[in-house]
Amino acid sequence: MASEVSERRKNPRIDARLALQVEKRLKGGTERPATTESLNLSSGGLYCHLRNYIAPMSKVALTLLLPSFGRQGKKTQVINCEGIVVRCVKDEADPENYELACCFTDVRKEDRLMIEDYIGWRLMRDLIDERLSRP
């Protein structure tokens, strides 16, 4: 009998292709930022592809661009925060890229709430779209 794998994440995660910059933190500064896009997002972290390897447990500075969303048309938001790389492995589908997973370690409360609002809005929108597409 196969055992069930339980979900370890505490926060909902959505597929989201959002503009992103990743800078490796060094003593005395940062490396040149890598520009990419997120592939998924939660209020606890994100996943993306990068051209360069960043070792797990490295500190990174993240700049994430949240698009305008919601009924009130919240404006595009720039989220600046810090994180820790939890995984960085070669992308099997594209060996020139790495799959990077990062957890947020230092996010302003207002920014975390904005990320949570965006995720909630996207989940609700996807649910409505799914129901409307049923015959």
Secondary structure, 3 states (H helix, E strand, C coil): CCCCCCCCCCCCCEECCCEEEEEEEECCEECCCEEEEEEEEECCEEEEEECCCCCCCCEEEEEEEECCECCCCECCEEEEEEEEEEEEEECCCCCCCEEEEEEEEECCHHHHHHHHHHHHHHHHHHHHHHHHHCC
